[in-house]
Amino acid sequence: IVFAMLLILAAVWVGLWFAERIAQPVGQLAAAAQRVGAGDLESRVQVDRDDDEISMLGRVFNQMTRQLKGQRDALLDVNKTSEAGRRQFDSVLSGVTSGVIGLNVSEEIDFINPAASEMLKLDKSNHIGNSLLKIAPEFENLLLKIKGEKVDVARREIQVSRRGGSENLLVRIATRENNKGIIEGYVVTFDDVTDLVNAQRMA
């Protein structure tokens, strides 16, 4: 009976020892996965030099987290570069005296500089995403011309009426294409030539 009890205790002890060897790395993997899910891509698990499935799983997990960290860092670098380029682009457009409006292929506004808002007497609300014809319906014929005749650039002098006043704008619309020659949108630029027209009339 004593010998049988010793055998049972030894078997239980060996079973617990094997269970701990399996459960401990699995628990470490689970904890590391939770940390990765919370955003800690520096998380790693300690891997033994054994060639069993648990060690292989740990090595694959560490490799995955390294790749994720590399991809995240690359995306952050690209985002910083894009943000810097966007700020520079916005600062350049803000200093331009001509009105500049960028449109996507659906004729919706992607960007608009302060000079354009001032010349069209727009309010200070965000007009990004609005249709061009909503803020400048006078540009419709020129937009139809560049789309219908399939030319790269169309220009015309257009008279707009805003807040009881009238202005003459020299409007130019150009297509914006990608490297494959597919139209991605349009760029609308215009200048106020009211004083010039009045001077010509006076002359």
C-alpha positions as CSV (number, residue, x, y, z in Angstrom):
1,I,0.0,0.0,0.0
2,V,2.8,2.4,0.9
3,F,4.6,1.6,-2.3
4,A,1.4,2.2,-4.3
5,M,0.9,5.5,-2.5
6,L,4.5,6.5,-3.3
7,L,3.9,5.6,-7.0
8,I,0.7,7.7,-7.1
9,L,2.4,10.7,-5.4
10,A,5.3,10.4,-7.9
11,A,3.0,10.2,-10.8
12,V,1.0,13.2,-9.6
13,W,4.3,15.2,-9.0
14,V,5.5,14.3,-12.5
15,G,2.2,15.3,-14.0
16,L,2.2,18.6,-12.2
17,W,5.8,19.3,-13.3
18,F,4.9,18.6,-17.0
19,A,1.7,20.7,-16.6
20,E,3.7,23.6,-15.2
21,R,6.2,23.4,-18.0
22,I,3.4,23.6,-20.5
23,A,1.2,26.1,-18.7
24,Q,3.9,28.6,-17.8
25,P,5.0,29.5,-21.4
26,V,1.3,29.5,-22.5
27,G,0.5,31.9,-19.7
28,Q,3.5,34.1,-20.7
29,L,2.2,34.1,-24.3
30,A,-1.3,35.0,-23.2
31,A,0.0,37.9,-21.1
32,A,2.2,39.1,-23.9
33,A,-0.7,39.0,-26.3
34,Q,-2.7,41.1,-24.0
35,R,0.1,43.7,-23.8
36,V,0.4,43.7,-27.6
37,G,-3.4,44.2,-27.8
38,A,-3.0,47.2,-25.5
39,G,-0.4,48.7,-27.9
40,D,2.9,47.5,-26.3
41,L,4.7,46.2,-29.4
42,E,7.9,45.9,-27.4
43,S,6.5,42.9,-25.6
44,R,8.5,39.7,-25.9
45,V,8.3,36.2,-24.4
46,Q,11.3,34.3,-23.1
47,V,12.0,31.4,-25.4
48,D,13.9,28.2,-24.5
49,R,16.3,26.6,-27.0
50,D,14.2,23.6,-27.2
51,D,12.6,22.6,-30.5
52,D,9.2,21.8,-29.1
53,E,5.9,23.4,-30.3
54,I,5.7,25.8,-27.4
55,S,9.2,27.2,-28.0
56,M,8.5,27.5,-31.7
57,L,5.2,29.3,-30.9
58,G,7.2,31.8,-28.7
59,R,9.7,32.4,-31.5
60,V,6.9,33.0,-34.0
61,F,5.2,35.4,-31.6
62,N,8.4,37.4,-31.0
63,Q,8.9,37.6,-34.8
64,M,5.4,38.8,-35.3
65,T,5.7,41.6,-32.7
66,R,9.0,42.8,-34.2
67,Q,7.3,42.9,-37.7
68,L,4.3,44.8,-36.2
69,K,6.6,47.3,-34.5
70,G,8.5,47.8,-37.8
71,Q,5.3,48.4,-39.7
72,R,3.9,50.7,-37.1
73,D,7.1,52.8,-37.1
74,A,7.2,52.9,-40.9
75,L,3.5,54.1,-40.9
76,L,4.3,56.8,-38.2
77,D,7.2,58.0,-40.3
78,V,5.1,58.2,-43.4
79,N,2.3,60.0,-41.5
80,K,4.8,62.5,-40.1
81,T,6.2,63.2,-43.6
82,S,2.7,63.5,-45.0
83,E,1.6,65.8,-42.2
84,A,4.7,68.0,-42.7
85,G,4.0,68.2,-46.4
86,R,0.4,69.1,-45.8
87,R,1.3,71.9,-43.4
88,Q,3.8,73.2,-46.0
89,F,1.2,72.9,-48.7
90,D,-1.4,74.8,-46.5
91,S,1.1,77.5,-45.7
92,V,1.9,78.0,-49.3
93,L,-1.7,78.2,-50.4
94,S,-2.5,80.6,-47.5
95,G,0.1,83.0,-48.9
96,V,-1.2,82.9,-52.4
97,T,-3.3,85.9,-53.5
98,S,-5.2,83.9,-56.1
99,G,-8.1,81.8,-55.2
100,V,-7.3,78.0,-55.3
101,I,-9.8,75.2,-55.0
102,G,-9.0,71.5,-55.3
103,L,-11.7,69.1,-56.4
104,N,-11.9,65.4,-56.4
105,V,-13.3,63.5,-59.4
106,S,-16.8,63.9,-58.0
107,E,-16.4,67.7,-58.1
108,E,-16.3,67.9,-54.3
109,I,-13.9,70.3,-52.6
110,D,-10.7,68.7,-51.2
111,F,-9.1,72.0,-50.2
112,I,-9.8,75.7,-50.5
113,N,-7.4,78.6,-49.6
114,P,-8.4,81.8,-47.7
115,A,-8.2,84.0,-50.9
116,A,-10.8,81.8,-52.6
117,S,-13.1,82.1,-49.6
118,E,-12.7,85.8,-49.5
119,M,-13.3,86.4,-53.2
120,L,-16.4,84.2,-53.2
121,K,-17.6,85.8,-49.9
122,L,-17.9,82.5,-48.1
123,D,-18.6,82.1,-44.4
124,K,-16.0,80.6,-42.1
125,S,-17.6,77.2,-42.0
126,N,-15.7,74.2,-43.3
127,H,-16.6,73.7,-47.0
128,I,-14.5,70.6,-47.5
129,G,-16.6,67.9,-49.0
130,N,-19.2,70.3,-50.5
131,S,-19.9,70.5,-54.2
132,L,-18.1,73.3,-56.1
133,L,-21.4,74.3,-57.6
134,K,-22.9,74.8,-54.2
135,I,-20.5,77.6,-53.4
136,A,-19.9,78.8,-57.0
137,P,-22.7,77.8,-59.3
138,E,-21.4,80.4,-61.9
139,F,-18.5,78.0,-62.6
140,E,-20.8,75.3,-63.9
141,N,-20.4,76.1,-67.6
142,L,-16.7,76.2,-67.4
143,L,-16.6,72.9,-65.6
144,L,-18.9,71.3,-68.1
145,K,-16.6,72.5,-70.9
146,I,-13.5,70.9,-69.5
147,K,-15.4,67.7,-68.9
148,G,-17.3,67.7,-72.2
149,E,-14.5,68.8,-74.5
150,K,-11.9,66.7,-72.6
151,V,-9.3,69.4,-72.5
152,D,-6.6,69.8,-69.9
153,V,-7.3,73.5,-69.2
154,A,-10.3,75.7,-69.6
155,R,-10.4,79.5,-68.8
156,R,-13.0,82.2,-68.9
157,E,-13.9,85.5,-67.3
158,I,-16.9,85.0,-65.1
159,Q,-19.0,87.5,-63.3
160,V,-20.2,86.6,-59.8
161,S,-22.7,88.4,-57.6
162,R,-22.3,88.2,-53.8
163,R,-23.9,90.2,-51.0
164,G,-25.3,92.9,-53.4
165,G,-22.0,93.4,-55.2
166,S,-20.6,92.1,-58.5
167,E,-17.0,90.9,-59.2
168,N,-15.3,89.8,-62.4
169,L,-13.1,86.7,-61.9
170,L,-10.7,85.2,-64.4
171,V,-11.3,81.5,-63.7
172,R,-9.0,78.7,-64.8
173,I,-9.8,75.0,-64.4
174,A,-7.2,72.3,-65.0
175,T,-7.5,68.5,-64.7
176,R,-5.4,66.6,-62.1
177,E,-4.2,63.2,-63.3
178,N,-2.3,60.4,-61.7
179,N,0.8,58.7,-63.2
180,K,-1.5,56.5,-65.3
181,G,-3.2,59.4,-67.0
182,I,-6.5,58.8,-65.1
183,I,-8.3,62.0,-64.0
184,E,-8.3,62.2,-60.2
185,G,-9.8,65.6,-59.9
186,Y,-9.6,69.3,-60.9
187,V,-7.8,72.4,-59.7
188,V,-9.7,75.7,-59.9
189,T,-7.7,78.9,-59.7
190,F,-9.1,82.4,-60.2
191,D,-8.2,86.1,-59.8
192,D,-10.3,89.2,-59.2
193,V,-10.0,91.3,-62.3
194,T,-12.8,93.7,-61.4
195,D,-10.5,96.7,-61.2
196,L,-8.9,95.9,-64.5
197,V,-12.3,95.5,-66.2
198,N,-13.5,98.9,-64.7
199,A,-10.3,100.5,-65.9
200,Q,-10.8,99.2,-69.4
201,R,-14.3,100.5,-69.4
202,M,-13.2,103.9,-68.3
203,A,-10.5,103.9,-71.0
